[in-house]
Amino acid sequence: MKDRGMIKWRPFNSVVPNRELFSNEKEPDKPALSKDELEEYEEILKWSFYTGSNIEITYLEKNKVKSLVGIVVKIDSIKKNIYLNSKVLNFRQIYRVKKK
């Protein structure tokens, strides 16, 4: 019996989605933060926590840049999570933090 090789798999190529379509979705480039910027963001987060003041956080979620205004309720330094009044963010997601 003769082996048909790759010919037998051709009909299924149209059923399986083309992986190239999904690989073209480019993740936004997260800017490299300097040590000074990291320290500044950390100070602003602590300031919001202790004073109960609003801050604006720009962050990355599901390959999209989003922005959120809120008050820091808790800072988990072990897991590197920041708990806002409406959202939990990891410090690695953060692009920018500024006082409101």
N, CA, C and O atoms as CSV, one atom per row, in Angstrom:
chain,resi,resn,atom,element,x,y,z
A,1,MET,N,N,0.843,-1.180,0.000
A,1,MET,CA,C,0.000,0.000,0.000
A,1,MET,C,C,0.890,1.246,0.000
A,1,MET,O,O,1.866,1.309,0.748
A,2,LYS,N,N,0.571,2.198,-0.804
A,2,LYS,CA,C,1.367,3.425,-0.944
A,2,LYS,C,C,0.917,4.450,0.091
A,2,LYS,O,O,-0.282,4.666,0.269
A,3,ASP,N,N,1.896,5.099,0.794
A,3,ASP,CA,C,1.598,6.150,1.778
A,3,ASP,C,C,1.298,7.450,1.045
A,3,ASP,O,O,2.040,7.843,0.146
A,4,ARG,N,N,0.237,8.102,1.418
A,4,ARG,CA,C,-0.161,9.352,0.761
A,4,ARG,C,C,0.570,10.571,1.330
A,4,ARG,O,O,0.446,11.669,0.787
A,5,GLY,N,N,1.321,10.397,2.406
A,5,GLY,CA,C,2.110,11.495,2.978
A,5,GLY,C,C,1.225,12.633,3.470
A,5,GLY,O,O,0.239,12.395,4.167
A,6,MET,N,N,1.563,13.845,3.119
A,6,MET,CA,C,0.845,15.039,3.592
A,6,MET,C,C,-0.463,15.268,2.845
A,6,MET,O,O,-1.271,16.093,3.270
A,7,ILE,N,N,-0.688,14.570,1.762
A,7,ILE,CA,C,-1.918,14.764,0.984
A,7,ILE,C,C,-3.148,14.474,1.831
A,7,ILE,O,O,-4.166,15.155,1.708
A,8,LYS,N,N,-3.055,13.454,2.700
A,8,LYS,CA,C,-4.223,13.081,3.497
A,8,LYS,C,C,-4.608,14.149,4.515
A,8,LYS,O,O,-5.735,14.129,5.010
A,9,TRP,N,N,-3.718,15.076,4.846
A,9,TRP,CA,C,-4.007,16.114,5.843
A,9,TRP,C,C,-4.503,17.422,5.217
A,9,TRP,O,O,-4.929,18.315,5.949
A,10,ARG,N,N,-4.463,17.558,3.931
A,10,ARG,CA,C,-4.850,18.812,3.278
A,10,ARG,C,C,-6.258,19.279,3.599
A,10,ARG,O,O,-6.428,20.472,3.848
A,11,PRO,N,N,-7.284,18.431,3.612
A,11,PRO,CA,C,-8.626,18.943,3.899
A,11,PRO,C,C,-8.741,19.592,5.287
A,11,PRO,O,O,-9.561,20.490,5.478
A,12,PHE,N,N,-7.946,19.158,6.235
A,12,PHE,CA,C,-8.037,19.680,7.591
A,12,PHE,C,C,-7.346,21.035,7.748
A,12,PHE,O,O,-7.593,21.733,8.731
A,13,ASN,N,N,-6.507,21.413,6.823
A,13,ASN,CA,C,-5.842,22.715,6.906
A,13,ASN,C,C,-6.838,23.868,6.840
A,13,ASN,O,O,-6.591,24.938,7.397
A,14,SER,N,N,-7.948,23.654,6.168
A,14,SER,CA,C,-8.939,24.721,6.079
A,14,SER,C,C,-9.768,24.823,7.358
A,14,SER,O,O,-10.356,25.872,7.621
A,15,VAL,N,N,-9.826,23.767,8.151
A,15,VAL,CA,C,-10.596,23.761,9.391
A,15,VAL,C,C,-9.814,24.409,10.525
A,15,VAL,O,O,-10.385,25.144,11.330
A,16,VAL,N,N,-8.519,24.144,10.597
A,16,VAL,CA,C,-7.678,24.689,11.668
A,16,VAL,C,C,-7.392,26.158,11.369
A,16,VAL,O,O,-6.978,26.481,10.256
A,17,PRO,N,N,-7.603,27.062,12.338
A,17,PRO,CA,C,-7.340,28.480,12.066
A,17,PRO,C,C,-5.865,28.730,11.762
A,17,PRO,O,O,-4.975,28.065,12.292
A,18,ASN,N,N,-5.647,29.685,10.914
A,18,ASN,CA,C,-4.296,30.045,10.518
A,18,ASN,C,C,-3.601,30.738,11.690
A,18,ASN,O,O,-4.064,31.774,12.166
A,19,ARG,N,N,-2.514,30.176,12.142
A,19,ARG,CA,C,-1.807,30.718,13.312
A,19,ARG,C,C,-1.157,32.078,13.014
A,19,ARG,O,O,-0.919,32.864,13.931
A,20,GLU,N,N,-0.877,32.349,11.763
A,20,GLU,CA,C,-0.267,33.628,11.411
A,20,GLU,C,C,-1.199,34.796,11.699
A,20,GLU,O,O,-0.732,35.896,11.994
A,21,LEU,N,N,-2.507,34.578,11.621
A,21,LEU,CA,C,-3.459,35.641,11.914
A,21,LEU,C,C,-3.331,36.111,13.355
A,21,LEU,O,O,-3.449,37.303,13.639
A,22,PHE,N,N,-3.092,35.178,14.256
A,22,PHE,CA,C,-3.015,35.509,15.670
A,22,PHE,C,C,-1.641,36.020,16.069
A,22,PHE,O,O,-1.527,36.776,17.034
A,23,SER,N,N,-0.603,35.629,15.358
A,23,SER,CA,C,0.740,36.070,15.714
A,23,SER,C,C,1.003,37.510,15.294
A,23,SER,O,O,1.971,38.118,15.752
A,24,ASN,N,N,0.149,38.072,14.421
A,24,ASN,CA,C,0.337,39.446,13.978
A,24,ASN,C,C,-0.139,40.465,15.005
A,24,ASN,O,O,0.182,41.648,14.893
A,25,GLU,N,N,-0.902,40.021,16.009
A,25,GLU,CA,C,-1.342,40.938,17.059
A,25,GLU,C,C,-0.126,41.314,17.893
A,25,GLU,O,O,0.438,40.480,18.601
A,26,LYS,N,N,0.261,42.548,17.801
A,26,LYS,CA,C,1.479,42.985,18.463
A,26,LYS,C,C,1.161,43.536,19.844
A,26,LYS,O,O,0.265,44.363,20.015
A,27,GLU,N,N,1.909,43.061,20.812
A,27,GLU,CA,C,1.753,43.554,22.174
A,27,GLU,C,C,2.396,44.933,22.254
A,27,GLU,O,O,3.489,45.136,21.725
A,28,PRO,N,N,1.728,45.885,22.913
A,28,PRO,CA,C,2.335,47.205,23.029
A,28,PRO,C,C,3.665,47.131,23.783
A,28,PRO,O,O,3.811,46.371,24.740
A,29,ASP,N,N,4.610,47.921,23.340
A,29,ASP,CA,C,5.913,47.940,23.992
A,29,ASP,C,C,5.803,48.668,25.324
A,29,ASP,O,O,5.394,49.827,25.385
A,30,LYS,N,N,6.173,47.970,26.380
A,30,LYS,CA,C,6.182,48.587,27.697
A,30,LYS,C,C,7.516,49.309,27.849
A,30,LYS,O,O,8.576,48.706,27.677
A,31,PRO,N,N,7.463,50.588,28.169
A,31,PRO,CA,C,8.721,51.321,28.295
A,31,PRO,C,C,9.529,50.810,29.487
A,31,PRO,O,O,8.982,50.463,30.534
A,32,ALA,N,N,10.826,50.776,29.298
A,32,ALA,CA,C,11.711,50.377,30.391
A,32,ALA,C,C,11.765,51.521,31.399
A,32,ALA,O,O,12.122,52.648,31.056
A,33,LEU,N,N,11.410,51.221,32.627
A,33,LEU,CA,C,11.392,52.241,33.665
A,33,LEU,C,C,12.739,52.289,34.370
A,33,LEU,O,O,13.314,51.254,34.708
A,34,SER,N,N,13.229,53.488,34.584
A,34,SER,CA,C,14.495,53.645,35.289
A,34,SER,C,C,14.277,53.428,36.786
A,34,SER,O,O,13.142,53.390,37.261
A,35,LYS,N,N,15.348,53.292,37.499
A,35,LYS,CA,C,15.273,53.098,38.946
A,35,LYS,C,C,14.619,54.304,39.617
A,35,LYS,O,O,13.855,54.154,40.571
A,36,ASP,N,N,14.925,55.503,39.112
A,36,ASP,CA,C,14.326,56.722,39.671
A,36,ASP,C,C,12.815,56.751,39.454
A,36,ASP,O,O,12.063,57.127,40.352
A,37,GLU,N,N,12.373,56.353,38.262
A,37,GLU,CA,C,10.942,56.318,37.979
A,37,GLU,C,C,10.226,55.306,38.872
A,37,GLU,O,O,9.147,55.584,39.393
A,38,LEU,N,N,10.832,54.134,39.045
A,38,LEU,CA,C,10.241,53.122,39.920
A,38,LEU,C,C,10.093,53.637,41.347
A,38,LEU,O,O,9.061,53.431,41.985
A,39,GLU,N,N,11.130,54.308,41.843
A,39,GLU,CA,C,11.071,54.865,43.194
A,39,GLU,C,C,10.010,55.959,43.298
A,39,GLU,O,O,9.301,56.047,44.300
A,40,GLU,N,N,9.903,56.788,42.267
A,40,GLU,CA,C,8.894,57.855,42.256
A,40,GLU,C,C,7.483,57.253,42.277
A,40,GLU,O,O,6.621,57.710,43.027
A,41,TYR,N,N,7.253,56.221,41.446
A,41,TYR,CA,C,5.936,55.575,41.410
A,41,TYR,C,C,5.609,54.932,42.747
A,41,TYR,O,O,4.470,54.995,43.211
A,42,GLU,N,N,6.595,54.323,43.357
A,42,GLU,CA,C,6.395,53.696,44.662
A,42,GLU,C,C,6.029,54.742,45.719
A,42,GLU,O,O,5.162,54.497,46.558
A,43,GLU,N,N,6.681,55.894,45.681
A,43,GLU,CA,C,6.374,56.964,46.630
A,43,GLU,C,C,4.956,57.505,46.418
A,43,GLU,O,O,4.253,57.789,47.388
A,44,ILE,N,N,4.536,57.647,45.169
A,44,ILE,CA,C,3.183,58.130,44.881
A,44,ILE,C,C,2.150,57.114,45.374
A,44,ILE,O,O,1.122,57.497,45.933
A,45,LEU,N,N,2.422,55.809,45.168
A,45,LEU,CA,C,1.507,54.776,45.650
A,45,LEU,C,C,1.391,54.811,47.176
A,45,LEU,O,O,0.292,54.699,47.719
A,46,LYS,N,N,2.517,54.964,47.860
A,46,LYS,CA,C,2.494,55.055,49.320
A,46,LYS,C,C,1.760,56.312,49.775
A,46,LYS,O,O,0.999,56.271,50.742
A,47,TRP,N,N,1.984,57.435,49.077
A,47,TRP,CA,C,1.314,58.691,49.403
A,47,TRP,C,C,-0.197,58.524,49.310
A,47,TRP,O,O,-0.931,58.984,50.186
A,48,SER,N,N,-0.666,57.864,48.244
A,48,SER,CA,C,-2.098,57.635,48.068
A,48,SER,C,C,-2.645,56.735,49.180
A,48,SER,O,O,-3.750,56.952,49.676
A,49,PHE,N,N,-1.870,55.738,49.560
A,49,PHE,CA,C,-2.302,54.815,50.609
A,49,PHE,C,C,-2.456,55.529,51.952
A,49,PHE,O,O,-3.458,55.347,52.643
A,50,TYR,N,N,-1.467,56.337,52.318
A,50,TYR,CA,C,-1.479,56.984,53.637
A,50,TYR,C,C,-2.414,58.186,53.712
A,50,TYR,O,O,-2.981,58.463,54.769
A,51,THR,N,N,-2.582,58.904,52.597
A,51,THR,CA,C,-3.422,60.106,52.645
A,51,THR,C,C,-4.838,59.869,52.131
A,51,THR,O,O,-5.722,60.695,52.355
A,52,GLY,N,N,-5.062,58.753,51.447
A,52,GLY,CA,C,-6.383,58.495,50.878
A,52,GLY,C,C,-6.686,59.373,49.677
A,52,GLY,O,O,-7.849,59.653,49.390
A,53,SER,N,N,-5.654,59.806,48.978
A,53,SER,CA,C,-5.811,60.685,47.821
A,53,SER,C,C,-5.866,59.882,46.516
A,53,SER,O,O,-5.301,58.794,46.416
A,54,ASN,N,N,-6.554,60.440,45.528
A,54,ASN,CA,C,-6.668,59.806,44.218
A,54,ASN,C,C,-5.363,59.894,43.446
A,54,ASN,O,O,-4.633,60.883,43.520
A,55,ILE,N,N,-5.090,58.819,42.696
A,55,ILE,CA,C,-3.967,58.803,41.766
A,55,ILE,C,C,-4.478,58.230,40.445
A,55,ILE,O,O,-5.509,57.558,40.400
A,56,GLU,N,N,-3.742,58.506,39.381
A,56,GLU,CA,C,-4.063,57.939,38.072
A,56,GLU,C,C,-2.980,56.939,37.708
A,56,GLU,O,O,-1.796,57.277,37.692
A,57,ILE,N,N,-3.383,55.711,37.417
A,57,ILE,CA,C,-2.450,54.653,37.044
A,57,ILE,C,C,-2.729,54.253,35.605
A,57,ILE,O,O,-3.867,53.953,35.245
A,58,THR,N,N,-1.690,54.249,34.787
A,58,THR,CA,C,-1.766,53.739,33.427
A,58,THR,C,C,-1.093,52.378,33.444
A,58,THR,O,O,0.038,52.242,33.911
A,59,TYR,N,N,-1.797,51.362,32.929
A,59,TYR,CA,C,-1.305,49.998,33.043
A,59,TYR,C,C,-1.640,49.190,31.796
A,59,TYR,O,O,-2.421,49.622,30.949
A,60,LEU,N,N,-1.033,48.007,31.700
A,60,LEU,CA,C,-1.237,47.098,30.580
A,60,LEU,C,C,-2.118,45.942,31.031
A,60,LEU,O,O,-1.830,45.281,32.030
A,61,GLU,N,N,-3.213,45.700,30.271
A,61,GLU,CA,C,-4.089,44.563,30.570
A,61,GLU,C,C,-4.560,43.957,29.261
A,61,GLU,O,O,-5.155,44.644,28.431
A,62,LYS,N,N,-4.295,42.673,29.075
A,62,LYS,CA,C,-4.684,41.948,27.859
A,62,LYS,C,C,-4.223,42.676,26.603
A,62,LYS,O,O,-5.005,42.894,25.678
A,63,ASN,N,N,-2.959,43.047,26.581
A,63,ASN,CA,C,-2.321,43.708,25.446
A,63,ASN,C,C,-2.929,45.058,25.103
A,63,ASN,O,O,-2.786,45.523,23.972
A,64,LYS,N,N,-3.598,45.694,26.042
A,64,LYS,CA,C,-4.145,47.024,25.830
A,64,LYS,C,C,-3.717,47.933,26.965
A,64,LYS,O,O,-3.626,47.509,28.117
A,65,VAL,N,N,-3.458,49.177,26.631
A,65,VAL,CA,C,-3.090,50.175,27.629
A,65,VAL,C,C,-4.369,50.790,28.174
A,65,VAL,O,O,-5.200,51.290,27.416
A,66,LYS,N,N,-4.522,50.749,29.493
A,66,LYS,CA,C,-5.716,51.284,30.138
A,66,LYS,C,C,-5.297,52.260,31.226
A,66,LYS,O,O,-4.149,52.260,31.671
A,67,SER,N,N,-6.233,53.080,31.641
A,67,SER,CA,C,-5.967,54.073,32.676
A,67,SER,C,C,-7.064,53.982,33.725
A,67,SER,O,O,-8.217,53.687,33.410
A,68,LEU,N,N,-6.691,54.240,34.984
A,68,LEU,CA,C,-7.618,54.096,36.095
A,68,LEU,C,C,-7.310,55.147,37.149
A,68,LEU,O,O,-6.147,55.399,37.465
A,69,VAL,N,N,-8.351,55.754,37.689
A,69,VAL,CA,C,-8.197,56.704,38.787
A,69,VAL,C,C,-8.776,56.057,40.029
A,69,VAL,O,O,-9.892,55.537,40.003
A,70,GLY,N,N,-8.021,56.089,41.117
A,70,GLY,CA,C,-8.502,55.478,42.347
A,70,GLY,C,C,-7.596,55.771,43.521
A,70,GLY,O,O,-6.610,56.500,43.414
A,71,ILE,N,N,-7.962,55.176,44.650
A,71,ILE,CA,C,-7.205,55.313,45.898
A,71,ILE,C,C,-6.597,53.963,46.236
A,71,ILE,O,O,-7.277,52.941,46.149
A,72,VAL,N,N,-5.328,53.944,46.621
A,72,VAL,CA,C,-4.670,52.708,47.014
A,72,VAL,C,C,-5.191,52.293,48.386
A,72,VAL,O,O,-5.089,53.043,49.357
A,73,VAL,N,N,-5.754,51.079,48.450
A,73,VAL,CA,C,-6.327,50.558,49.691
A,73,VAL,C,C,-5.324,49.657,50.407
A,73,VAL,O,O,-5.280,49.618,51.637
A,74,LYS,N,N,-4.514,48.927,49.623
A,74,LYS,CA,C,-3.551,47.991,50.201
A,74,LYS,C,C,-2.391,47.824,49.241
A,74,LYS,O,O,-2.576,47.850,48.024
A,75,ILE,N,N,-1.189,47.650,49.787
A,75,ILE,CA,C,-0.001,47.361,48.999
A,75,ILE,C,C,0.571,46.052,49.521
A,75,ILE,O,O,0.965,45.963,50.684
A,76,ASP,N,N,0.620,45.027,48.657
A,76,ASP,CA,C,1.178,43.729,49.026
A,76,ASP,C,C,2.577,43.646,48.447
A,76,ASP,O,O,2.745,43.379,47.257
A,77,SER,N,N,3.582,43.872,49.281
A,77,SER,CA,C,4.958,43.922,48.792
A,77,SER,C,C,5.511,42.538,48.466
A,77,SER,O,O,6.484,42.434,47.719
A,78,ILE,N,N,4.921,41.481,49.000
A,78,ILE,CA,C,5.390,40.133,48.697
A,78,ILE,C,C,4.946,39.710,47.305
A,78,ILE,O,O,5.764,39.252,46.507
A,79,LYS,N,N,3.663,39.858,47.005
A,79,LYS,CA,C,3.129,39.498,45.687
A,79,LYS,C,C,3.268,40.621,44.672
A,79,LYS,O,O,2.991,40.426,43.489
A,80,LYS,N,N,3.693,41.792,45.123
A,80,LYS,CA,C,3.834,42.992,44.279
A,80,LYS,C,C,2.492,43.409,43.687
A,80,LYS,O,O,2.422,43.802,42.522
A,81,ASN,N,N,1.426,43.325,44.486
A,81,ASN,CA,C,0.093,43.735,44.061
A,81,ASN,C,C,-0.283,45.057,44.705
A,81,ASN,O,O,0.083,45.335,45.848
A,82,ILE,N,N,-1.013,45.862,43.961
A,82,ILE,CA,C,-1.559,47.120,44.457
A,82,ILE,C,C,-3.071,46.991,44.397
A,82,ILE,O,O,-3.638,46.742,43.333
A,83,TYR,N,N,-3.716,47.160,45.531
A,83,TYR,CA,C,-5.171,47.055,45.609
A,83,TYR,C,C,-5.755,48.460,45.603
A,83,TYR,O,O,-5.542,49.246,46.526
A,84,LEU,N,N,-6.494,48.758,44.545
A,84,LEU,CA,C,-7.209,50.024,44.472
A,84,LEU,C,C,-8.632,49.773,44.944
A,84,LEU,O,O,-9.017,48.629,45.183
A,85,ASN,N,N,-9.409,50.828,45.077
A,85,ASN,CA,C,-10.779,50.661,45.548
A,85,ASN,C,C,-11.620,49.819,44.598
A,85,ASN,O,O,-12.652,49.293,45.015
A,86,SER,N,N,-11.221,49.671,43.340
A,86,SER,CA,C,-12.032,48.912,42.396
A,86,SER,C,C,-11.253,47.864,41.602
A,86,SER,O,O,-11.853,47.166,40.785
A,87,LYS,N,N,-9.946,47.727,41.807
A,87,LYS,CA,C,-9.131,46.864,40.954
A,87,LYS,C,C,-7.877,46.416,41.683
A,87,LYS,O,O,-7.379,47.108,42.571
A,88,VAL,N,N,-7.367,45.243,41.296
A,88,VAL,CA,C,-6.086,44.738,41.793
A,88,VAL,C,C,-5.119,44.725,40.617
A,88,VAL,O,O,-5.403,44.127,39.579
A,89,LEU,N,N,-3.978,45.384,40.781
A,89,LEU,CA,C,-2.960,45.441,39.731
A,89,LEU,C,C,-1.648,44.895,40.254
A,89,LEU,O,O,-1.326,45.038,41.434
A,90,ASN,N,N,-0.893,44.268,39.364
A,90,ASN,CA,C,0.456,43.852,39.708
A,90,ASN,C,C,1.394,44.985,39.306
A,90,ASN,O,O,1.158,45.664,38.307
A,91,PHE,N,N,2.443,45.187,40.072
A,91,PHE,CA,C,3.353,46.298,39.819
A,91,PHE,C,C,3.979,46.202,38.429
A,91,PHE,O,O,4.328,47.221,37.833
A,92,ARG,N,N,4.124,44.962,37.903
A,92,ARG,CA,C,4.723,44.788,36.572
A,92,ARG,C,C,3.820,45.293,35.455
A,92,ARG,O,O,4.299,45.519,34.343
A,93,GLN,N,N,2.531,45.476,35.715
A,93,GLN,CA,C,1.600,45.959,34.695
A,93,GLN,C,C,1.666,47.477,34.523
A,93,GLN,O,O,1.190,48.002,33.517
A,94,ILE,N,N,2.235,48.169,35.465
A,94,ILE,CA,C,2.132,49.622,35.530
A,94,ILE,C,C,3.098,50.304,34.553
A,94,ILE,O,O,4.280,49.966,34.480
A,95,TYR,N,N,2.564,51.260,33.816
A,95,TYR,CA,C,3.331,52.119,32.908
A,95,TYR,C,C,3.703,53.424,33.580
A,95,TYR,O,O,4.847,53.876,33.524
A,96,ARG,N,N,2.685,54.030,34.231
A,96,ARG,CA,C,2.866,55.374,34.764
A,96,ARG,C,C,1.918,55.573,35.945
A,96,ARG,O,O,0.806,55.044,35.963
A,97,VAL,N,N,2.375,56.337,36.918
A,97,VAL,CA,C,1.550,56.700,38.086
A,97,VAL,C,C,1.719,58.194,38.300
A,97,VAL,O,O,2.835,58.713,38.304
A,98,LYS,N,N,0.590,58.881,38.480
A,98,LYS,CA,C,0.697,60.310,38.791
A,98,LYS,C,C,-0.421,60.736,39.740
A,98,LYS,O,O,-1.494,60.134,39.788
A,99,LYS,N,N,-0.131,61.783,40.484
A,99,LYS,CA,C,-1.104,62.314,41.437
A,99,LYS,C,C,-2.222,63.008,40.677
A,99,LYS,O,O,-2.000,63.591,39.617
A,100,LYS,N,N,-3.421,62.939,41.229
A,100,LYS,CA,C,-4.563,63.618,40.637
A,100,LYS,C,C,-4.852,64.895,41.382
A,100,LYS,O,O,-5.786,65.616,41.033
